[in-house]
């Protein structure tokens, strides 16, 4: 099965699950993106149950603690359960500007990015990575979390080379 087929199936399953819980993504209206230079009220980190989650979240927390007034919440995307996407729907529909950062699997990233764009959010960066589960990968994930959650993010660092590693997508969006 190709990656495109897998993504189509996953999107279909997610859409079916949302219809079953009476969530209407088509009517979602995102808040206006934060004006240039305006501080974001919250930072939400998305992770998908990988070995690098803790390191990524530690990096995001470290970055968020520096600026005053920012809060951090974490949303694990464990499969395509309706509860996870219901939380994302709440974020897309609240009135506060939120920075959404993540280190997630590629199928979840495709769905999240589509939902953010459909709701009028702004995708700041998306990068594909392949990383192992060693100390170098953990340090990279921590640095990635710091970089993506920074108020003036620099380019996200590249993952350490790993032919046998897992595929990840890092993302940063304003919703």
VOSESE-580490 format. One record per residue (C-alpha): x, y, z. Coordinates in pm, whole numbers, padded with zeros to 5 digits, always signed. Layout:
XYZ;...
//
This chain:
+00000+00000+00000;+00147+00335-00097;+00184+00630+00138;-00081+00821-00058;-00329+00534-00021;-00254+00509+00351;-00309+00881+00402;-00637+00870+00209;-00760+00581+00421;-00656+00753+00744;-00826+01078+00640;-01141+00884+00558;-01135+00708+00894;-01082+01036+01077;-01368+01199+00886;-01597+00906+00961;-01507+00917+01329;-01577+01288+01345;-01913+01245+01176;-02001+00977+01430;-01936+01219+01717;-02134+01499+01548;-01833+01724+01506;-01854+01948+01204;-01512+02041+01070;-01671+02214+00773;-01824+02475+01004;-01507+02528+01207;-01393+02886+01213;-01043+02954+01336;-00953+03270+01522;-00757+03528+01330;-00386+03452+01327;-00184+03657+01571;-00069+03990+01439;+00301+04019+01366;+00489+04075+01689;+00191+03999+01912;+00251+03743+02184;+00071+03413+02160;-00140+03322+02459;-00069+02949+02454;+00161+02686+02311;+00019+02340+02244;+00252+02052+02166;+00139+01753+01962;+00314+01419+01999;+00224+01074+01871;+00352+00821+02121;+00711+00786+02004;+01029+00737+02205;+01120+01102+02136;+00802+01252+02289;+00952+01324+02632;+01260+01495+02488;+01050+01705+02247;+00812+01811+02525;+01107+01897+02752;+01243+02127+02482;+00906+02296+02432;+00866+02343+02809;+01212+02494+02834;+01134+02740+02557;+00791+02832+02694;+00923+02901+03044;+01138+03187+02912;+00866+03427+02792;+00617+03538+03055;+00249+03472+03007;+00269+03161+02787;+00112+02834+02890;+00191+02485+02758;-00048+02202+02696;+00035+01870+02533;-00199+01671+02312;-00099+01314+02239;-00228+01189+01904;-00261+00821+01987;-00412+00684+01669;-00718+00838+01514;-00952+00845+01812;-01231+01101+01802;-01140+01247+02144;-00800+01363+02021;-00942+01538+01719;-01224+01684+01931;-00954+01856+02144;-00792+01985+01825;-01132+02111+01709;-01169+02303+02036;-00830+02465+01979;-00927+02559+01625;-01249+02719+01746;-01139+02909+02056;-01075+03281+02043;-00714+03288+02160;-00414+03268+01931;-00228+02942+01992;+00106+02822+01864;+00070+02455+01770;+00401+02268+01751;+00448+01899+01697;+00670+01602+01634;+00427+01343+01502;+00395+01061+01251;+00335+01155+00888;-00025+01031+00867;-00133+01235+01170;+00059+01536+01037;-00130+01521+00706;-00463+01530+00889;-00359+01802+01136;-00221+02028+00862;-00536+01984+00650;-00756+02070+00949;-00548+02375+01043;-00555+02508+00687;-00927+02437+00648;-00999+02632+00966;-00798+02932+00849;-00487+02870+01058;-00140+02954+00933;+00118+02680+00882;+00459+02828+00965;+00678+02524+00902;+00656+02158+00810;+00962+01932+00785;+01003+01560+00735;+01266+01377+00942;+01398+01026+01001;+01549+00971+01344;+01648+00679+01563;+01593+00645+01935;+01945+00706+02064;+02085+00992+02275;+02166+01200+01966;+01804+01173+01850;+01676+01268+02196;+01898+01575+02205;+01781+01667+01855;+01415+01630+01959;+01473+01855+02261;+01644+02120+02046;+01363+02090+01790;+01103+02150+02062;+01293+02456+02184;+01326+02593+01831;+00964+02543+01727;+00823+02693+02049;+01052+02999+02044;+00882+03333+01990;+01120+03401+01699;+01185+03052+01566;+01495+02980+01367;+01511+02704+01109;+01435+02368+01266;+01745+02153+01308;+01790+01844+01091;+01759+01505+01255;+02076+01303+01304;+02122+01066+01011;+01959+00728+01074;+01877+00482+00796;+01687+00259+01040;+01503+00536+01223;+01136+00623+01231;+00970+00883+01010;+00853+01201+01179;+00706+01532+01074;+00774+01848+01271;+00525+02129+01237;+00455+02475+01364;+00120+02648+01310;-00065+02951+01443;-00430+02879+01510;
//
